Amino acid sequence: MQNDLKNQGIKPTQLFENPVFINSLLLIFTITLFILKLIFSLLTNSIALQADAIDSLTDIVMYIIAVIGILFAKRKPNARFPYGYYKLENIVSLFISLFIFFTAYIIILQSISAIFNFFRGSPRFLSITPLVFIFLLISFLSSTLMLIYLNSIYKKTSSPIIESEAKEKRYDLFISLSVILGFIGASFNLYFLDSIISFLIALFIIKGGFDLLLKSTKVLLDAVIDFDNRVELYNLIGKIPKIKEISNLELRAYGRYIFLELELNLDKNFPLSKIDILKKKVRNEIKTKYPIIFKILIIINSDEKSNLKIAVPLENNKGVDSIVAKDFGKSPYFGLLEFKDGDMLKFEIIVNMFANEIKRKGLLISEWLVSHKIDKLYVKKILNKGPSLIFSNNFVEMIHTDLNFLKEIIKNEEIFAVNV
């Protein structure tokens, strides 16, 4: 459960930061407000307060769906439902949006009828008491405190779900303030304000229902979603070692969760034994940068065999007759070889620019060689843990050799290519 929540961008450390607790608290709070608003709307004959109660009802549905989504996230995909049960909340949302449209339609009819009756000399009177104003004030202040709470949680967790719930709460505060203004107007016999405000609230409810309908329909139709950081995501994946090409990158929503589908092309000389390691590295890189992405599906394709780049530490600079250095870190030169299908295409000897470094010499040399995009490294001795880890993380194959001359390594690679 903890891992599922972290994948949503939430890192719960205490109970009051847990999304299940937050949504349960919001649910209880909103149900209480809904019941009280409905009661006071009947007692006061206020359409605006009735519309506010309906808006609270839609919030209740959203919080229930949020809890359902979190609970169903624990259910693992299976052969019948390979992508899990995440779309269940979208099916529920689709039906709820239709209910929202119907209730908004009823409120609009009542509002228009009340406005016409007011100008015909038959206003819809509101029953105003100090108790109503006390309730409206308490409702507004309690919603404000809830907004402050949600904002504080968002600052700690950077959760996109909490951010959206905070935005919704700001919208609720605007509606509550409008209702209060309507009652203040009614105190000065401006009863038509209540009908106008209820009409405007109904329009907001319709917009919310339409957004819900559109989002649910897109998810159920398996539409590719918009992602603001698509270019940055593409660049992040492209920089991971040994990925030659990103042939497909698609983001889809399943419920409130975002799935990333990747199709990557690798060189044919990439070792099959390290494909799972590469997949894990890709997932870690992406989820560290974009925790909102819940699940990552990766398909690996082998591209045409590309050039093979090899690095060899050298004692001297005598062309192919150069001696292979015994100490990786102290070697004054490195030979860089480039092969394709067993034929050497390019050969150069470069100076070890970190040979005179005192601290972190091995690490600096390793990172420098990796920047040359090498695929294979010949060494006389087994490397220390630090350099070895750098090469391993960048999928550079390390070959422990007893060969003494660069020309022997060249011949060894040519023979190896023929045998393969």
GIKA-V954494 format. One record per backbone hydrogen bond with DSSP energy under -1.0 kcal/mol. NH is the residue of the N-H (numbers start at 0). CO is the residue of the C=O. If there is no record, write none. Layout:
BEGIN
nh=<NH NH>
co=<CO CO>
END
This chain:
BEGIN
nh=<4 5 6 8 9 16 17 21 22 23 24 25 26 27 28 29 30 31 32 33 34 35 36 37 38 39 40 41 42 43 44 49 50 51 52 53 54 55 56 57 58 59 60 61 62 63 64 65 66 67 68 69 70 71 72 73 74 77 83 87 90 91 92 93 94 95 96 97 98 99 100 101 102 103 104 105 106 107 108 109 110 111 112 113 114 115 116 117 118 119 120 121 126 132 133 134 135 136 137 138 139 140 141 142 143 144 145 146 147 148 149 150 151 152 153 154 155 156 157 162 163 164 165 166 167 168 169 170 171 172 173 174 175 176 177 178 179 180 181 182 183 184 185 186 187 188 189 190 192 193 195 196 197 198 199 200 201 202 203 204 205 206 207 208 209 210 211 212 213 214 215 216 217 218 219 220 221 222 224 229 232 233 234 235 236 237 238 239 242 243 244 246 247 249 251 253 256 258 259 260 261 262 263 264 265 269 273 274 277 278 279 280 281 282 283 284 285 286 287 288 289 292 293 294 296 298 300 302 307 309 310 311 313 314 320 321 323 324 332 333 334 335 336 337 338 339 342 344 345 347 349 351 354 356 363 364 365 366 367 368 369 370 371 372 374 375 376 377 378 387 388 389 390 391 392 393 394 395 396 398 400 405 406 408 409 410 411 412 413 414 415 416 417 418 419>
co=<0 1 2 5 4 13 14 17 18 19 20 21 22 23 24 25 26 27 28 29 30 31 32 33 34 35 36 37 38 39 40 45 46 47 48 49 50 51 52 53 54 55 56 57 58 59 60 61 62 63 64 65 66 67 68 70 71 80 80 84 86 87 88 89 90 91 92 93 94 95 96 97 98 99 100 101 102 103 104 105 106 107 108 109 110 111 112 113 114 115 117 116 43 128 129 130 131 132 133 134 135 136 137 138 139 140 141 142 143 144 145 146 147 148 149 150 151 152 153 158 159 160 161 162 163 164 165 166 167 168 169 170 171 172 173 174 175 176 177 178 179 180 181 182 184 185 184 188 189 190 191 192 193 194 195 196 197 198 199 200 201 202 203 204 205 206 207 208 209 210 211 212 213 214 215 216 218 217 250 226 228 229 230 231 232 233 234 236 239 264 264 262 262 260 258 256 253 251 294 249 296 247 298 244 300 266 270 271 273 274 275 276 277 278 279 280 281 282 283 284 285 289 257 257 259 261 263 265 338 336 375 334 332 322 317 318 403 312 313 349 311 347 309 345 307 342 339 337 337 335 333 331 351 353 359 360 361 362 363 364 365 366 368 369 308 308 396 310 398 383 384 385 386 387 388 389 391 390 374 376 378 321 319 404 405 406 407 408 409 410 411 412 413 414 415>
END
